[in-house]
Amino acid sequence: MKNTRKEPKDTNEIATPRTTGDAPAEFQRFGSVVRLPIGLDQKACEASVDALNQVLADTITLRDLYKKHHWQVSGATFLQLHELYDKHYAAQQELVDQIAERIQLLGGVSVAMAQDVAERTQIERPPMGREPVPNQISRLLTAHEQLLRTCHESAGDAGKNGDDGTNDLLVSDVIRTNEFQVWFLSQHLVPTPVTEPEEAMAGAERR
């Protein structure tokens, strides 16, 4: 039997890495959705991809806001907030992966690069310098609420479109994680006086 396999002109051609200049610039444009056999209507997938990319851009921004504050926090609560900010950052990072993978699973293209995220996010850009703790926490709470409003609306739309996977991701993971973090952050703004036990007891006895 005749061998019809075409041999490369240069045997080194196989072992030579292909640089970006040799490959197409992209093979799926951002904003497009390819059809995958996942039992969902194409329009439902397109709607969810668009909504999830907004949630993703805001989640990436919130994640990075936590890391900024983790580095720049100061004051009497430095250690507690330094650790809390980093814990919340890690949780947001997990959400980033889950949301991005859901977008790809639906046949879309996830927003990824910082400049693209900055153009799309609804969260206000913070100053480059350091902010006092109350400002940091207030900024984070505002960002959480913006993200949660988007998630509630997007989860409802996904449910109406029959996209149970996206609805579950938004409700079970994104919304619940953000609500929990809001609870932890907001308690740092409650004006509870800091007193010594003896002073507190003396005050109680006087009453």
SULURRA-V947557 format. One record per residue. N is the residue number from 0. RES is the residue in three letters. NEAR is the number of other ideal C-beta (glycine too) atoms within 8 Angstrom. Layout:
N:RES:NEAR
N:RES:NEAR
//
This chain:
0:MET:2
1:LYS:3
2:ASN:4
3:THR:4
4:ARG:4
5:LYS:4
6:GLU:4
7:PRO:7
8:LYS:4
9:ASP:5
10:THR:6
11:ASN:6
12:GLU:8
13:ILE:6
14:ALA:5
15:THR:6
16:PRO:3
17:ARG:5
18:THR:6
19:THR:4
20:GLY:4
21:ASP:5
22:ALA:7
23:PRO:4
24:ALA:3
25:GLU:5
26:PHE:3
27:GLN:6
28:ARG:6
29:PHE:6
30:GLY:5
31:SER:8
32:VAL:10
33:VAL:6
34:ARG:7
35:LEU:8
36:PRO:4
37:ILE:7
38:GLY:3
39:LEU:9
40:ASP:7
41:GLN:8
42:LYS:7
43:ALA:12
44:CYS:17
45:GLU:10
46:ALA:12
47:SER:15
48:VAL:14
49:ASP:9
50:ALA:13
51:LEU:16
52:ASN:13
53:GLN:12
54:VAL:15
55:LEU:14
56:ALA:14
57:ASP:15
58:THR:14
59:ILE:12
60:THR:13
61:LEU:14
62:ARG:13
63:ASP:8
64:LEU:13
65:TYR:14
66:LYS:11
67:LYS:9
68:HIS:13
69:HIS:11
70:TRP:6
71:GLN:9
72:VAL:13
73:SER:7
74:GLY:7
75:ALA:3
76:THR:9
77:PHE:9
78:LEU:6
79:GLN:7
80:LEU:13
81:HIS:10
82:GLU:8
83:LEU:10
84:TYR:13
85:ASP:11
86:LYS:8
87:HIS:12
88:TYR:12
89:ALA:8
90:ALA:10
91:GLN:13
92:GLN:9
93:GLU:8
94:LEU:13
95:VAL:12
96:ASP:8
97:GLN:11
98:ILE:15
99:ALA:11
100:GLU:9
101:ARG:13
102:ILE:14
103:GLN:10
104:LEU:9
105:LEU:16
106:GLY:10
107:GLY:13
108:VAL:11
109:SER:12
110:VAL:12
111:ALA:6
112:MET:6
113:ALA:5
114:GLN:6
115:ASP:11
116:VAL:13
117:ALA:9
118:GLU:6
119:ARG:9
120:THR:10
121:GLN:7
122:ILE:11
123:GLU:6
124:ARG:4
125:PRO:8
126:PRO:4
127:MET:3
128:GLY:4
129:ARG:5
130:GLU:11
131:PRO:8
132:VAL:12
133:PRO:7
134:ASN:8
135:GLN:13
136:ILE:12
137:SER:9
138:ARG:12
139:LEU:13
140:LEU:11
141:THR:9
142:ALA:14
143:HIS:13
144:GLU:9
145:GLN:11
146:LEU:15
147:LEU:12
148:ARG:8
149:THR:13
150:CYS:13
151:HIS:9
152:GLU:8
153:SER:15
154:ALA:13
155:GLY:8
156:ASP:10
157:ALA:16
158:GLY:10
159:LYS:6
160:ASN:11
161:GLY:8
162:ASP:14
163:ASP:8
164:GLY:8
165:THR:15
166:ASN:11
167:ASP:9
168:LEU:12
169:LEU:14
170:VAL:10
171:SER:7
172:ASP:11
173:VAL:15
174:ILE:13
175:ARG:9
176:THR:11
177:ASN:12
178:GLU:9
179:PHE:8
180:GLN:11
181:VAL:12
182:TRP:8
183:PHE:10
184:LEU:14
185:SER:10
186:GLN:7
187:HIS:10
188:LEU:9
189:VAL:6
190:PRO:4
191:THR:4
192:PRO:4
193:VAL:3
194:THR:7
195:GLU:5
196:PRO:6
197:GLU:6
198:GLU:8
199:ALA:9
200:MET:8
201:ALA:8
202:GLY:9
203:ALA:7
204:GLU:6
205:ARG:5
206:ARG:4
//
